[in-house]
Amino acid sequence: MYELKKISYNFDALEPVIDAKTIEIHHTKHHQNYLNKLNDIIKKNNLDVSKSLEELILDVDQVNDADKVGFLFNIGGVINHDLYFEILKPGGSNEISGSLKEGIESSFGSVDAFIEEFAQKASTLMGSGWVFLALNPNKELELVRANNQESPISHGFDPIMVIDVWEHAYYLKYQNLRPDYVTNFLDIVNFDVVKELYDEKVK
Ligand SMILES: [Fe+2]
């Protein structure tokens, strides 16, 4: 069965942008819960656990009809949170540079235009969901919205950065002020990690 991918920093490492309690609950309760439910569905459907989750999500046709929605919801919940906690790893640069900067400029015109579109899409997404920076099948960068726990991998996209805009990601500190969370969030993204993912996936 799959195990929860541990986060490599302390719960308070992203203060003051995201408080320790929020990270703790988000990772040890929400993230863990998606994993537990996913493992139950995998067991019930005898799925191939030698695969990565990014491969397994494409095997949805092998899941019983009654479990398909739950499978996609919970595997998306695990994959999306894995990426979210990974790209917030402290210690890197919050500046967009090098190959990533070139890719962003090529797709969005400028880094400022990218940030503006990111903030707009994340602040105005209705209900619960995510905004991903992802490579489309032509290896171009796009900002992709996803509702609930949908993963862009199901649609042929390869995500390299993400913001979680479910209320559980920010409500303790920001309450109804999601735009403030979105703006501050960009200060704690580790763009060195995002650049590594970009270089790996753009090939
Ligand atoms: Fe979340």
Boltz pocket constraint, residues with backbone or C-beta under 6 A from the ligand:
constraints:
  - pocket:
      binder: B
      contacts: [[A, 26], [A, 30], [A, 81], [A, 164], [A, 166], [A, 168], [A, 169]]
      max_distance: 6.0
